[in-house]
Amino acid sequence: MFFSLSEALYLSFLKDLMRRYTFPKFVGVCKAMMVRYFFNVQTGYCELFLYGGCGGNRNNFLTLEDCRQTCHPKAQSLW
């Protein structure tokens, strides 16, 4: 099976995205209460959570907009 460069880049992007946002929300091991956002695979939406400040995973965004842009990219911008 052969892919064009744009198809290969798109598939690579999707694989990275799946690895990132399929992590569950993880508040971390510290006690800070920082407002962050994560992509909830079950609801299909970016949601707010309180991050403890250390530890965690890649499904942790500073802003709602960052989460939305990463997890809900416009299809036309991928090609």
N, C-alpha and C positions, 0 to 999 in steps of 0.2 A: 504494500500500500504506500503510495507516494502522496506527500502533502506539499502544497505551495508554501513559500516562506511565511505568508500571512496566516495560513492555517496552522503551521507549526508554532508560530509565536502565540497564536490564540490558544492552542492546546496547552502550551507551556504556562501561559497566564492562568488558565482555568485550573491546572494542577496545583499551582502555587496558591491560588485563591482557596481551593478546597482544603489544602493543608492548613491554611491560616484560620478560616472561619468555622471549621468543624470542631475546633477546640471548644470545650465548654467554658462558660464564664468561670474565672478563677480570681478570687479577691486578693490572693497573695497571703503572705504569712505575717506581715507587719500590721500595725494598728491605725495607720492613717486613714482618712476618709476622703479620698480624692474621687471626684465625679469623673467617670469614664463611661465608654460605650462599648458594647460587644454585639456581634451578630448572632442572633438566636436562630439556629437552624430549624428548630421546630415551628417557630412562628413566621420565619422569613423576614424578620425586621431587626433593625438595630435598636438596642435597648440600653437604658441607663443602668449602671451599677456602681457601687462604691468600692474602689480599689484600695487595698491596704498599703500600697506604696513599694512593695518589693516582692519578688517572685512573680508568678503569673505566667501568661503565655502570649502568643502573638494575636489573639483575638481580644485586643485591648486598644481602644482608640481614644485619643484626646478629645475629639469632638464628634458630635453626631454626624456632621458633614463628612469628616474623614471616613467614618464607618460606612456611610451611604455610598461615597464615591468608590471605596474599595470593594464593597460587597454587592453593590447594585450599579455597576458601570453601565453607561449607555452603550448599547450594542454597536452603534456606528463608530464610536471612538476606538473600538478594538481592531478595526480593520484598517 
